[in-house]
Amino acid sequence: MPILIDGHNLIGQMHDLSLSDPLDEQKLVERLKRFAARANKRITVIFDPGRHTLPSLWTSTSQNQGVRIIFARAGEKADDIIRVRVSEERDKQGLQLVTSDAAVANFARACGIRNVTSSGEFIRAMELALRPVSGPEKPLPYKEYENWSDVFKEPPPPPSAPPPPPPKPKLSKSEKLKQQLARTRPLPSSQPESRPYESDGELKTNRKGKA
């Protein structure tokens, strides 16, 4: 879709360009060239009569890398040229007009131009299109990857816990009863009962009595 731009109207809306700058038209055209190449657009920009010295490569009408530049003649205005071009445009639905001049925008809509974009909207779209694109990261050499693997080694896994002991076999009721009885019974003494100590006299007396 070709784009028709009200040049000085667009410059007046840009925060980094000024109409008082002698090179304002040239700076805008340089930016429009980059935008035309990036967005694959055909652009025509129309300026009021040149107030400053034109670049040596420019004439009143010139083509500059995808951007057609038109300066109004003395006694004309850019708005007059835009009105003529809009009214004579055959493919009115395929033309985009960029201006914030309400009178020019209303005239274009009355002529059948549907795509009328304000200068502020076009500036935002152009800035977005000209935003630098970050390319893919360059892969690092294999040796550097190896060094990183040496520095950032993962810690060894913790030792595995010992397996749980096997479950005890289930006892029957009779076996459980035997174990309970074995716990409650007193253990038999393996030592013979000790006899009280007897003196010689007691031992003799006891022997006589038995005799």
Helices and strands as residue ranges (DSSP letters): E 3-6, H 7-11, H 24-39, E 43-47, E 61-64, E 67-71, H 78-88, G 92-94, E 96-98, H 102-110, E 115-117, H 119-129, H 142-151, H 173-184, H 200-210
